[in-house]
Amino acid sequence: MDERITASALRPVAELNYLNAINVARYRAIMRYVYLQYQRLKYWLKPEEIFEGVQDWDVIDGYTLEQCVSDLEQLKSWGNLASRHDGGRALSLEEYMRKKSQYLLTPYAIEIERMLEALEKVKGYGGSLETTYFDTIAECIQQIRVNADGMREGEALHNWEKLYVAFKTMHENAADFIASMNSIQAEEMMATDGFLAMKENLVNYLQHFVKSLQRNAYKIEGQLQQISPTLAELYLSHVTADELRKPRLEEGKSAEELMSEYRQGWSNLMRWFAGDAANVSELTLLEKATKDTIAKVVRSAVRLQERRRGGASRRLDLELVAERFAAMDTLEEAHRFAAYAFGLFPARHLQGEDRRETERADASTWEEPPNIRLIRTRSRRRVLKGASEPMRSHGAKREAHREQVRELLAEEQAFTERMLGYGSIRIDELLRVDGKERMRLLQWIGRCSAVESRTFVTADGCRVSVSKPEPDDTAVLRCEDGDLSMPNYRIEVTRGEFARG
């Protein structure tokens, strides 16, 4: 099929004029009646028959036979109807010569009415994910691979029509179904509680299609890649020859036009299943879209379930638990009851740094002091515009922070002075240290190990050097909260040029 557009394809379509004309109801009633008679194999109709058929529907008030004849002639001028002289049953020459016609639908009008009939049945996107089409496609392609050069007369065309109809129907139904799952109506449906009832069936339906897609469609891709261009061209030539053997009264397409159309259809089939050099296959995109739809359905169901759980009031239950807690005498008993009542609490990520009093791994969280976190209010009360609030003073917090920093600096300076007194000392020579001093030692070792010179200068101007020990030279750092086994580093602290004395 040639994808280039021609000037004739851009002409105005006069056959569509009756859909938006002033007397659209009359024209559409006539066209629908003639189309229904065409489906009953009654092709040529008299004006009287058409008028009586429209009158039986009782949809147009005050309609006359003269108006019907005028409308038929107008439809004829637009190309929707063809006419011939009706000379039958004439009793006199004058009656025979009087202008009487019979009317027939044109090919354009038939397709337009078919389209309108289909549009009237459209409710949403529709579509489906049928897996039986893959079996039909695989069967037809297998027949091409095995018997493309030995098909009997008419067999190639039958195989092509069966193959391409299954391929086209499968593609259109799948595209429509995926589009319907992403429509506004589907979004609204997934937000209702009734969606939970159909969630399991929908997910199973989508998963079944994905499994069949992976099991059968990729086999089809492999079979298509095994068909050489020469074999495909031979098969399409047989299809063209079968099509040309059909007897036709009107002028049909030439052999070159038919061959070009079939080549384009084969190219569409190859691109859908196997892709090309520039793009991935439509098969891959359909699989990804189906998996994304499954994830979307599951997310919607989870949101509904969370909303349903969040809306349930547990006030009475919590009041009963609070009364039980209030009646207990010891903290240990309250701990055991909390374990039975709540189990493990869900994790919550709070930004900030915890202030721990000890580094012991076996320390209980109940022994730690509480960490205060300010939580933003969830109140829906709107603050009135223009309402003024007093400026808050943070002087006390700043002064407390300054005092904390002074204490920290004093502790660091005292530790540095202590290490200066040692001059050079190994880990196994150190006396027992507390948790903060251990953390500073490890920090010094880490900073020195990160640079090639294995030295750094403290904020007081003192130079700290760390010597790496032998691989099997280890020591035990004795701490107040436990002992730490580590390499036996040598730490040397000297006062620098700008160090405070």
FENGI-V763679 format. One record per residue. RES is the residue in one letter. OMEGA is omega in whole degrees, 0 to 359 (NA if undefined). NEAR is the number of other ideal C-beta (glycine too) atoms within 10 Angstrom. Layout:
BEGIN
((RES:OMEGA:NEAR) (RES:OMEGA:NEAR))
END
This chain:
BEGIN
((M:179:12) (D:184:9) (E:178:5) (R:181:5) (I:181:8) (T:181:8) (A:181:6) (S:180:6) (A:182:7) (L:182:7) (R:173:8) (P:181:7) (V:182:10) (A:181:12) (E:179:18) (L:184:15) (N:186:17) (Y:180:22) (L:181:12) (N:180:8) (A:181:16) (I:180:7) (N:187:15) (V:182:12) (A:179:12) (R:182:21) (Y:183:21) (R:177:16) (A:179:21) (I:183:27) (M:180:23) (R:179:17) (Y:180:19) (V:180:26) (Y:178:17) (L:177:13) (Q:176:17) (Y:179:16) (Q:177:11) (R:177:7) (L:172:6) (K:192:11) (Y:182:12) (W:184:15) (L:177:21) (K:177:14) (P:180:22) (E:179:12) (E:180:16) (I:181:24) (F:180:21) (E:179:13) (G:179:17) (V:180:20) (Q:180:15) (D:180:9) (W:178:10) (D:179:8) (V:182:13) (I:181:15) (D:174:5) (G:182:5) (Y:182:17) (T:179:10) (L:179:13) (E:177:10) (Q:179:14) (C:179:21) (V:179:17) (S:179:14) (D:179:24) (L:179:22) (E:178:14) (Q:177:18) (L:176:25) (K:180:16) (S:178:11) (W:179:18) (G:179:16) (N:181:26) (L:169:26) (A:184:15) (S:173:15) (R:181:10) (H:180:11) (D:182:17) (G:182:11) (G:175:9) (R:177:8) (A:181:13) (L:179:7) (S:179:8) (L:180:8) (E:179:8) (E:179:11) (Y:183:14) (M:178:11) (R:186:10) (K:175:7) (K:187:17) (S:169:18) (Q:188:19) (Y:183:23) (L:177:15) (L:174:22) (T:180:16) (P:178:11) (Y:182:15) (A:178:23) (I:180:16) (E:179:12) (I:179:20) (E:175:20) (R:179:12) (M:180:10) (L:179:14) (E:178:13) (A:181:9) (L:179:8) (E:181:8) (K:183:7) (V:173:8) (K:186:7) (G:182:11) (Y:182:17) (G:180:13) (G:180:16) (S:177:14) (L:182:20) (E:181:15) (T:182:16) (T:179:11) (Y:179:21) (F:179:20) (D:179:13) (T:180:16) (I:180:23) (A:180:17) (E:181:13) (C:180:19) (I:176:23) (Q:178:13) (Q:177:17) (I:181:24) (R:188:14) (V:193:9) (N:183:14) (A:183:21) (D:182:11) (G:181:8) (M:179:19) (R:182:10) (E:180:10) (G:183:14) (E:181:15) (A:180:24) (L:178:20) (H:179:14) (N:181:22) (W:180:22) (E:178:14) (K:180:15) (L:188:22) (Y:176:18) (V:178:12) (A:180:20) (F:182:22) (K:180:14) (T:179:14) (M:182:22) (H:182:17) (E:180:12) (N:180:17) (A:179:21) (A:180:15) (D:182:15) (F:179:21) (I:177:19) (A:180:15) (S:179:16) (M:179:22) (N:181:13) (S:179:12) (I:180:7) (Q:179:11) (A:178:19) (E:179:12) (E:179:10) (M:181:14) (M:179:19) (A:181:12) (T:181:10) (D:179:10) (G:180:8) (F:182:17) (L:182:14) (A:183:8) (M:185:13) (K:183:17) (E:180:11) (N:181:9) (L:179:17) (V:178:16) (N:179:11) (Y:180:15) (L:180:20) (Q:177:13) (H:179:12) (F:180:22) (V:179:16) (K:178:11) (S:177:17) (L:181:20) (Q:184:12) (R:188:11) (N:187:17) (A:181:22) (Y:171:16) (K:177:15) (I:178:22) (E:179:18) (G:179:11) (Q:179:16) (L:180:19) (Q:178:11) (Q:177:9) (I:182:16) (S:177:11) (P:180:8) (T:180:10) (L:177:14) (A:179:19) (E:178:14) (L:179:15) (Y:181:23) (L:176:22) (S:175:15) (H:178:22) (V:179:25) (T:180:24) (A:178:16) (D:180:20) (E:182:21) (L:179:14) (R:180:10) (K:178:9) (P:181:4) (R:177:9) (L:178:5) (E:182:5) (E:180:6) (G:180:11) (K:179:14) (S:180:11) (A:180:12) (E:180:9) (E:179:13) (L:180:18) (M:178:18) (S:179:16) (E:180:17) (Y:177:22) (R:179:15) (Q:177:13) (G:178:18) (W:177:22) (S:177:13) (N:179:16) (L:180:20) (M:182:17) (R:182:16) (W:184:20) (F:187:23) (A:181:17) (G:177:16) (D:184:10) (A:185:4) (A:187:6) (N:174:10) (V:183:12) (S:174:18) (E:177:18) (L:178:20) (T:180:16) (L:179:14) (L:178:21) (E:179:17) (K:180:11) (A:179:17) (T:178:19) (K:177:14) (D:178:13) (T:177:22) (I:179:18) (A:179:11) (K:179:15) (V:181:21) (V:179:13) (R:179:11) (S:179:19) (A:179:18) (V:178:11) (R:179:12) (L:180:18) (Q:179:13) (E:178:10) (R:179:11) (R:178:11) (R:181:9) (G:181:7) (G:182:7) (A:181:7) (S:178:7) (R:185:10) (R:183:7) (L:179:8) (D:182:11) (L:176:11) (E:178:10) (L:178:12) (V:179:15) (A:178:10) (E:178:9) (R:179:12) (F:182:13) (A:182:8) (A:183:9) (M:186:13) (D:185:7) (T:178:8) (L:179:8) (E:178:10) (E:177:12) (A:177:14) (H:181:12) (R:179:11) (F:178:15) (A:179:13) (A:178:10) (Y:187:7) (A:188:13) (F:183:10) (G:178:8) (L:179:6) (F:176:7) (P:183:6) (A:174:5) (R:182:5) (H:179:4) (L:182:8) (Q:179:5) (G:181:7) (E:180:6) (D:175:8) (R:181:9) (R:180:12) (E:181:10) (T:178:13) (E:181:13) (R:180:14) (A:182:7) (D:181:7) (A:180:13) (S:178:8) (T:179:5) (W:178:8) (E:181:9) (E:176:13) (P:181:9) (P:174:5) (N:184:11) (I:177:5) (R:177:8) (L:181:5) (I:180:6) (R:182:5) (T:177:7) (R:182:5) (S:178:7) (R:181:5) (R:181:6) (R:177:6) (V:182:8) (L:178:6) (K:178:5) (G:180:5) (A:183:6) (S:178:5) (E:178:6) (P:178:5) (M:182:6) (R:177:6) (S:179:8) (H:182:10) (G:181:7) (A:179:8) (K:180:10) (R:180:10) (E:177:10) (A:179:11) (H:178:11) (R:180:10) (E:178:10) (Q:179:11) (V:179:10) (R:178:10) (E:180:10) (L:179:11) (L:179:12) (A:178:10) (E:179:14) (E:181:15) (Q:179:15) (A:179:11) (F:179:19) (T:178:22) (E:178:14) (R:179:13) (M:175:23) (L:178:14) (G:177:9) (Y:185:14) (G:177:10) (S:185:13) (I:178:16) (R:183:15) (I:183:21) (D:180:13) (E:182:12) (L:173:19) (L:181:8) (R:182:10) (V:176:18) (D:185:12) (G:181:16) (K:179:14) (E:177:19) (R:180:19) (M:179:13) (R:177:16) (L:180:22) (L:178:13) (Q:177:10) (W:180:21) (I:179:19) (G:180:10) (R:179:15) (C:180:19) (S:183:11) (A:181:9) (V:184:9) (E:181:5) (S:180:7) (R:177:16) (T:171:14) (F:183:15) (V:180:12) (T:179:18) (A:179:10) (D:180:17) (G:178:14) (C:180:20) (R:180:15) (V:178:19) (S:179:16) (V:178:19) (S:182:13) (K:181:13) (P:173:16) (E:184:8) (P:183:7) (D:179:7) (D:182:14) (T:180:13) (A:179:17) (V:177:13) (L:184:20) (R:182:15) (C:180:19) (E:181:13) (D:178:14) (G:180:14) (D:182:10) (L:176:15) (S:186:8) (M:175:15) (P:185:14) (N:180:17) (Y:169:22) (R:183:15) (I:181:21) (E:180:15) (V:179:21) (T:180:14) (R:181:15) (G:183:12) (E:184:6) (F:181:9) (A:179:15) (R:182:12) (G:NA:5))
END
